[in-house]
Amino acid sequence: MKNIIGKGRGRPRKKKIVGEQPRIDHFSPRGRPGRPEEAVITVEEYETIRLSDQLGMPQKKAAQMMGISQQSFSRIVRNAHKMLADAIVNAKIIRIEGGDYINKRSMDIADKLKRRARET
């Protein structure tokens, strides 16, 4: 039997396409003494909030833009809403970091380079 230590369980995580990186990576509550706890959301959770809540985009269209299913989009945005609600209610720092994503601009540049290489 092969040694599978260090291998993840289940399906490999699919990279989500993120159109816009966060401008800042954390928000901190004011007026709370001491160092508040943190709530961490991933960059793709940030992107689902941006697309659905800020831009008002339908989930199906937003999911297509991110290269994932509508069900996955719904699960990600629901988790982000829970994390944000916990942070607001309990006066926690909100930190945006990590995740399984690829930046749309990077993807577009890579596609252009591939096309140029095929043309030459």
Steps between C-alpha positions, in 0.01 A plus 500: 500500500629846408573760763244778457603720790464865406245432227174692532172319521221541251504684173772754421384857558416689182658842455241776487543793263521829691443817299609751762743466789406668831642851532574440868542173686334573834240708683527577868222604740545820697404555860577152629776487761778246458576290194180366342476150355516452124262359242673391180332489161672377186554705187236297315251564783579870463436469124159334553398783734621759247315343208173409670456764771689804375435464125161324539593237243282186478674198652492301177681773303746567783576126527573486126739794533683316778509173305299304759150357533213705640479254792866556587453876471199483733693296757797738491289816534293344782821418691632854441175650631530289819859609556420868442195488728707339777770765459255791510291369791804401708719799403773290339767607254410385147804370313498408129763245404570169331277272300509305174476762229662643193493869410303568179763747376774240543287247315438744213873575468583128497237443226649781287849356536376155397328647190816690404711188539265306269513780239880497480 
